[in-house]
Amino acid sequence: MRVLWLCWVLWALPLSGPGAAVTEEQILGSLLQQLRLREVPVLDESDAEELAAPARVRAQYVALLRRSHGGRSRGKRFSQNFREVAGRFLASEASRRLLVFSMERRLPPNSELVQAVLRLFQEPLPEAALRSHELLSPHSDRARVTVQWLQVGDDGSNRTFLIDSRLVSVRESGWRAFDVTEAVNFWQQLSRPREPLLLQVSVQREHVGPLTSSAHELVRFASQGLPGGRQGEPQLELHTLDLGEFGAQGNCDPEAPVTEGTRCCRQETYIDLQGMKWAEHWVLEPPGFLAYECVGACQQPPEALSVKWPFLGPRQCIASETTSLPMIVSVKEGGRPRPQVVSLPNMRVQKCGCASDGAPVPRKLEP
């Protein structure tokens, strides 16, 4: 029972660090989970000697091995640079408007997006409209403003993704800010720099029902300059971080020792599977692998940035891209061993980067 309990614990072990090399316990726990086993199978030397992986199993293993060197999974993303993009309303309805932002060359090369903020100017209500709603309670004169990212497919079809939503008072006016970082991240994943960023802004009732107020119809956002020469067009603020100064440096210098002053880099770390007792006669391929780990320190952003986003912790050297590890293992079926291919996720570090603790992981845009 002790071995069984230990294996269940191994499944739940967290990573030793966001950029640290995998440990023996993590490899074993992941392997047991992939095979849906509760304990290490008992195999003797004769089983391993008699077992030869057939051609189809080796072909599957090689295919996964090649894919693991090319396929990557994105990790965290972490402004010093600030750019503002003026947008325009392409189409307008009573409660829905489409915003268009030209993004070509708006994001600096070799930079990462920290935050994107959409700013809309809510126009003041005319006196007549304000008087007609004087009897409304504070809870009935609010409207919900929703921002969605609009993706247009090659065939002309489109789909929307909810980005931000919040309540506004119809009695107030001024700039309203919406976090549209995820929308810009989605746009970046398309890898079409000449295509504009499309944001759909909708104004809806706060509550649904026959007695619900129609106050949401009074919310208007400026689409051009305001009287008196004031600026009122929609604005997109892009806050980015220069990776040349605040990012990782790539692979570590093998000739230089890692110290406190070493800039974040990827260091070679070899995992010897043949030297692990539990893997004997069970893991047929590979005998070992380069796992790598992220070491060194990251330069911290200016104090002004830390104050602006207080929820973000210090930036750390982490694994920003990882890949899986294919294996050929021996499993027993009907009392006889047979080879089987498995793939353990996030076992090898492909790329290191600097990310702020607490920064959200960008959602992947599914096809």
N, C-alpha and C positions, 0 to 999 in steps of 0.2 A: 504493500500500500504506500510505502514511503516513496518508491520510484514513481508510482502513478501520481501522487500529490505533487512531486517535484516537477513533473512534466506539465501539469496544469498551470503551475506557477510560472514556468518558462513562457507559456503562451502569452501571459499578461505582462511580461517584463517590458518596461518602456525602453526606448533607445537611451544609451548612456549619454548621449549628447547630440544636438542637431547636426554636428559635423564630424562626430567621432566615428572611427572604424567600427564595423560590426564585431560583436563578441561571439565566443563559442556558444554561449547560452542562447543568443538571439538566432543564430543559424539553426541550432537544434530545435528551438521552439517553432521557428517558421517551417522547418521541414516536417515536424510532427503535424502541424496545422494543415499543411498542404496535402498530406497523406491521410489526414483524419485519424491519426493514431494517438493513443494515450500514453504509450511508452515505447522505448526503443526496441525494435524487434531483435530476437535472439537468432543470430546467424553464425555458423561456424566456418572455418577456413575451407572446408570441402565444398560448401555451397558456392563460395566465391570462385573457387578454382574451376568448377564445372560450368559456371555461368558465362556465356558469351553473348554480348548484345547483338541482336540481329541487325541487318542493314537498315531496316525501316526505323528502328529505335535510334540508331546513330544518326540517320538523316534528320530525324526530328530534333535531336539534340544539337546538331550543327546549325540547323535553321534558327533555333532559339538563340544559340550563341551569337550568330550574326546579327539577329534582331536586337539583342541586348546591347551590342556595340553601337547600334544606330538609333534605337528608340530611347527616349528620355522622358522622365516625368518631371514636371515643373514643381519646384518647391516654393518657399516664401519669396515674396518680393518686398522690397522695402518701399524740404526741397530747398534744394538750395537755389536752383534756377527757377524762374517764374516767367511764364508767358501768358499773355491774354489774347484770346481769339474772339473776334466779333462774329456773331452769328446773324442769321436772318430767318424769318418765318416763311417757309415755303408755301404752306397751305394753312388755311384757318377755317375752323368750324365754330359753332356756338360754344362748345366746351372742350374742344381738342385742337391743338396746334402742332405743326411739325417744324422743328428747328433744324437748320442745316449749318454745319461748321466745316469749313475747308481745313483739312488737317495736314495737307502736304507741307513737309519741312517744318511743321510746328513743334515736333518733339526732337530735341537735339540728338545727334548720333552718340552712341556709347553712353546712354543714360537710361535710368529707370524711373518710371512714373511713381511718385509718392502719393499724390492726390490730385484729382480733377474736380473743380467746383463749378457748377452752373449757377449763374446769377441772373435772376429775372426781376425786373422792376414792376412792382404791383402799383397800378395807377390809383390815385385817390378817387373815391366815389363822388359823383356830382351831388350837390346839396339836396336836390329833389329826391334822388334815390336814397340818400341817407335818411331823410325825414320819413320816407315811406317804410323804413325798417326800424324806426326808433322803438317800436313796441316789442321787437324781438328780444328774447333772452340772450345772454352771452353765449349760451350753448347752441343756439339755433342760427347764429349769424356766422358760422364757421363753414369753411369748405375744405375739401381734401384735394390737394394738388399732387398728382402722380407723374413721375418721369419714367419713361420706358425707352430702352434702346431699340431701334428698328433695324432689322437686318433684311436686306433685299437680296433674294437669291438670283442666280443666273437666269432662271426661267421666269423671273418676274414675281414669283411668290415672295411673301414676307412673313416674318414672325417677330414678336416683341418679347423683351425681357424686362421684368420689373427691376428698376434701379433704385429709386427713392420715392418716398411718399410721406407727406406731412400735412398737418392742418394749418390753415391761415385764417385770420379774421377778415371779414369783408369790410370792416370799418377802418382798418389800418392800411397804410401804404408804405412803399419803400422797397428796398432790395430784399429779395428772398434767395437764400443759398441752398443748393441741393448738391449732395455728394454723388458725383457721376463717375467716380474712379473706375468702377466695374465696367461701365459702358466703354470707356476709352481702352480698357484692357481687352474687352471683346473685340473692339475695332482693330487693335494691334494684332490679335490672333488671326485676323483675316489676311494679313500681309498684303494689303492693297492700299499703299500709301496715297494714291491719287483719288480714292473714293472718299467722299465726305462722311462725317459723323452725323447720323440722323437720330434726333431725340424727339420723342412724342410727349408733349405736355398736355395732360388732361385735368380738368377741373370738375369735380363731382360733388354730390351731396354728401354730407357727413353721415347721415342716417337715411334709411330707406323706409318708406311708408306713405300712406295717403296724407298725413298731417305734416309731412316733412317740409321744412322751409326751402324756398327756391333761391335763397340768398347766394348760392354758389354761382348763379348766373351773373352776379354783379362783379365777380373777380375778373379783372382785365390786366394783362401784362403788356407793357410798352414794346412796340416793335420798331421804334425809331426814336430819334432825338425828342426830348421833351421841350415844352415851351421855355423860353429864356436861355436856350442854348445848352441846357443840361443833357448829359448823356443818359440814354435809357435803353439802348439796344441790349439784347441778350449777350452775356459775356461768358466765355469759358476760360477759367483760370487753370493753367497746367503747371503743377509744381513737380520738378524733376530733380534727380540727384546725379551729378557727374561721376560716372563710374571710374574715370581716369584718376580721380582723386579719392573717391569714397568706396570704390569697389575692390574686388580681389585681384590678385596679380596673375592668376593661372596656376601652373605647377610650381612647387617649391624648388629652389636651387638645391640639388642633392649634395653640393659641396659645402653649403652654408648651414650651420646649426640653427635650429629654431629657438628664438629668444622672445622676450616680451615685446621687443620692437619689430618682430617679423610681421610683415604685412600678410594678411589672409591669403593662404595658398593651399593647393592640394598636394598632400604628401603621400608617397607610395607606402603601402602597408600590405605585406603578404600574409595571407591566412593559409596555414598548413593544415589541410583536412586530414592528411595521412597521419599527422601526429595526434589526432584526437581519437581517444580510445573508443568512443561510441560510434564513430564513423567507420571503424574497421569492419570489413566484410559487408558493409551496408552501402556506403557511397562508392560507386564504381568510377565515376567521372564527375568533376575533375579532381586531381590529387591536391590541388590548392588553387588559389586565385588572388589577383591583386584587388584589394578592396578599396584602398585609398582612405584618407581621412582629411578633414579640413582643420588646419592649424593656423596659429597666428592671430593677430588683432585687426580690428577695423577702426578706421578713423571715425570719430563721432561727429554728428552734424553740428552746425553752429547753434549757439544757445537760443537764438530767435526761433529756430525751427523746433527745438525741444519744447519751448513754451507754447508754440502754436498747436502742437499735437502732444499734449501731456500724457496721453494714454499709451504712447509708444515708449518702450524701454530702450536701454542701450543697444546699439547695433552690434551683432555678433557674427563671427565667421561660421557659416553653416553650409550644409550640402544643398545647393540650389537645384541640382539635377542629379538624379540617381537612375540606376538601371538594374534589371533583374539578374539573377544568377541561375543558369540552367544546370541541372544535375541529372545523372543517371544513377538510380538507386536500385537496390535489390529488394523485392517484396515477395513474400510467400503467399502462394495461392494453391490450395489443395495440398499443402505440405511440400510443394516444390517451389524453388525460387524462380523468379522471372525479372528481367530488367524493366524499369519504368522511368520515363522522363518526367521531371518536375521542374518548375521554375519558381524560385524564391524572389519575391519582389523587394526592391529597395536595398539590395545587398552591396552594390558597388557605387561609389561616388563618382559621378561623371564630371561634375563642375562644382566649384565652391563659390560662394558669394557672401556679401555682407547684407544682413537684413536686421531690421529693428525688431526686438522682442515685442510681440503683441500685434505686429502688422498682419493683416488678413491675407490668407492664401488666395490668389486670384482663382475664380471659378473657371473651369475649362469650358470652352465653347464646343458643344457637341455638334457633330455633323447633322 
